[in-house]
Amino acid sequence: MTKSPEEPLRGDDAWQAQKAAIDKRNDAARARGAAERDVKSARAMAERRAIAKRELAAMPKQPRP
């Protein structure tokens, strides 16, 4: 017995289709989260470098003997 394309999925087939759709959304959300974390960590690293550079520039110079 073959199903026509108009008939909705039922039982295990419907469950498998839902599971695949959820997996696809989860993968997309994970990818978006990773991209956002990469941007955020790059921004934080640049800020830490700028702070370190300002602190180094503000340090007094040691006198030469």
Contacts in CASP RR format, 6 or more apart in sequence:
PFRMAT RR
TARGET T0000
AUTHOR 0000-0000-0000
METHOD contacts of the structure
MODEL  1
MTKSPEEPLRGDDAWQAQKAAIDKRNDAARARGAAERDVKSARAMAERRA
IAKRELAAMPKQPRP
3 9 0 8 1.000
8 14 0 8 1.000
9 17 0 8 1.000
END
